[in-house]
Amino acid sequence: MDKELMKKTEDLLKMYHALARGDGSGVSRVVVRKLDRALSEMRSDNWYEIIVGFYFEGLSRESLADMLGVSDRTVTRHKNRLIRELTWYMFPDESVECVLNAS
């Protein structure tokens, strides 16, 4: 998975509340709806709260690790996995292109 695409996904998560309040533009609404659908699909993941805590509540990895009773490394590993999944959802064409180019 391309790190640049993953960073774009993280940037969108960080901007989520601003986008949701947004300027009312069609683009903001489309991005928010797409993120909402992707996040909704992930809610059943046992580690979903990492995304909520880190990106929406501003919690640190250390705080999340303490809260969940796991190591910082475990939080980082699952956060990265969830970001990869979100990236596939948010940027499917680019993600497929990365896979094809890596072969």
N, C-alpha and C positions, 0 to 999 in steps of 0.2 A: 504494500500500500504506500502510495506517495505521501511523504511527510507534509508536503505543501498542501495537499488536499485535506489532510487531517487537521492542519492548522486553520484552514478556511472553516472547517466544521466547528472547531473550537471557537473561532472568532464569532461565528453565527450564534453559538450558544451564549457567549458572553454578551452579545448584543440583543439577545432575545427580548428582554423587557422593553428596550428602546424601540425595537422593530414592532413589537405588539402595540405599543402606544402610538408609534409611527406617525408618518406624515399622511397616512391614508392612501398612499400610492398603491397601485396594483401590485407592484413588485414586492413591497413590504408584506402585504397581505398574503401573497403567494408563498413567500419564504416562511412566514409564521405558520401558515396552514401545513406546509410540507414538514416543518420541524415538529409541529404538534402531532401529525400522523406518525412520524418516525418515533417520537418519544412515547406515544401511546402503545406502539408495538413493543417497546422495550420495558414497559411497566412490570411485566411478569418476571423479568430478569431479577435474580436474587441480589444483584449488585446495582440495580437502577438508582438507588438512593445516593450513590457516589456522584452521579451526574447532577442530580438535584442539589445535593449539598455543595458540591464544588462550584458549579456554574451559576446556580440560582440563589444560593444562600451564602455564598462567599466563604465557605468553610475551607480550611487548609487540609492537606492530605493527612497531616498529623492528627487533627481534630477528628476527621472521618475515621482514621484508623482506631483511635481511642473509642469513638462512639460504636464502631462495628466490632471491636475486640479483635482486630487483626493488625498485621504489620503495615507500615507505610508502603512497603514494596507490594503487598497484596492489593492495596488501594490503587497504586499506580498501574499495576498490571491489568486490573479490571477496568479502570478508567480508560486506558488505552484501547482495550478490546472493545468497549462500548463506543468509543469515538470511531474506531474502524468500522463498526457496524453502521453507525450514523452516517459516516462518510459514504459508504456504499449506497445508502438510501438517498442522501442529499445530492450526490454527484455520480450517478450510476454510469453515465457514458465515460466520464474521465477515469473512473475506477476500473472499468473494463479495459480501457486503453492502457492503463498502467500495467495491468496483468499481461496483456498481449505484448507490450514492449519489454517486459521482464523476461519473457520466454526466449 
